[in-house]
Amino acid sequence: MEPLRLLLIDDHIAEILLVEAMLEGSAEPVELTSIRTGGAALAYLEGSASLPHLIVLDLNLPGMSGLEVLRALRASVRWHDLPVIIRSGSQNPVDRQSAADAGASGYLTKPALFEALEAQLRELLGQWQHLRSGTQRAQLATAG
């Protein structure tokens, strides 16, 4: 199976470094691209030949907010179906609902401890790997 292409959009370098460190020890192959602003992420996607399998998007980005990025993704024919998980330090139900209304595939609250972050990301990656392998099996079954 090809590596999971993960696009992490987060302005906090510490978050990016933690995710990179966690992925280095991952049993599943992951190709991580990290981008720090919403505008740069959209430009990257526009110029990219291969789209990510999963986007993890910080809600509170400088300039173009995470919700604005999400709305731009959902408005695009090319990016409309990309799974986007919002990650935020906010536990406010209004933020969670706003993300759902904008088309988020899920919402995760950023944990305070590294161990909790690691567990959260491992669970997320495991779920997406499971879904991808099930989709590939279904495609093989219908092709044969």
Backbone hydrogen bonds, N-H to C=O, Kabsch-Sander energy under -0.5 kcal/mol:
donor,donor_aa,acceptor,acceptor_aa,energy
4,L,29,P,-2.4
6,L,4,L,-0.8
6,L,31,E,-2.3
7,L,54,L,-2.6
8,L,6,L,-0.6
8,L,33,T,-3.0
9,I,7,L,-0.6
9,I,56,V,-3.0
10,D,8,L,-0.7
10,D,35,I,-1.9
13,I,11,D,-0.8
16,I,12,H,-1.8
17,L,13,I,-2.8
18,L,14,A,-2.2
19,V,15,E,-2.4
20,E,16,I,-2.7
21,A,17,L,-2.5
22,M,18,L,-2.4
23,L,19,V,-2.5
24,E,20,E,-1.5
25,G,21,A,-0.7
25,G,22,M,-0.8
26,S,23,L,-1.6
31,E,4,L,-3.0
32,L,30,V,-0.8
33,T,6,L,-2.5
35,I,8,L,-2.7
38,G,62,P,-0.5
38,G,64,M,-0.5
41,A,37,T,-1.8
42,L,38,G,-2.3
43,A,39,G,-2.1
44,Y,40,A,-2.4
45,L,41,A,-2.5
46,E,42,L,-2.3
47,G,43,A,-1.7
48,S,44,Y,-0.8
48,S,45,L,-0.7
51,L,49,A,-0.5
53,H,5,R,-2.2
54,L,5,R,-1.7
55,I,83,P,-2.4
56,V,7,L,-2.9
57,L,55,I,-0.6
57,L,85,I,-2.9
58,D,9,I,-2.9
59,L,87,R,-1.9
61,L,59,L,-1.0
64,M,62,P,-0.8
65,S,63,G,-0.6
66,G,59,L,-2.3
67,L,59,L,-0.6
69,V,65,S,-2.2
70,L,66,G,-2.7
71,R,67,L,-2.6
72,A,68,E,-2.1
73,L,69,V,-2.4
74,R,70,L,-2.5
75,A,71,R,-1.6
76,S,72,A,-0.7
76,S,73,L,-0.9
80,H,76,S,-1.6
82,L,79,W,-1.9
85,I,55,I,-3.1
86,I,84,V,-0.6
86,I,106,G,-2.5
87,R,57,L,-2.6
88,S,108,L,-2.2
95,D,92,N,-0.6
96,R,92,N,-1.8
97,Q,93,P,-2.5
98,S,94,V,-2.5
99,A,95,D,-2.2
100,A,96,R,-2.1
101,D,97,Q,-2.9
102,A,98,S,-1.7
103,G,99,A,-0.5
103,G,100,A,-1.2
104,A,99,A,-2.6
105,S,84,V,-3.0
106,G,84,V,-1.0
108,L,86,I,-3.3
110,K,88,S,-3.2
117,L,113,L,-2.2
118,E,114,F,-3.1
119,A,115,E,-2.3
120,Q,116,A,-2.5
121,L,117,L,-2.8
122,R,118,E,-2.5
123,E,119,A,-2.2
124,L,120,Q,-2.3
125,L,121,L,-2.9
126,G,122,R,-2.5
127,Q,123,E,-2.4
128,W,124,L,-2.2
129,Q,125,L,-2.7
130,H,126,G,-2.3
131,L,127,Q,-2.4
132,R,128,W,-2.6
133,S,129,Q,-2.6
134,G,130,H,-2.2
135,T,131,L,-2.2
136,Q,132,R,-2.5
137,R,133,S,-2.3
138,A,134,G,-2.2
139,Q,135,T,-2.3
140,L,136,Q,-2.2
141,A,137,R,-2.4
142,T,138,A,-2.1
143,A,139,Q,-1.6
144,G,140,L,-1.6
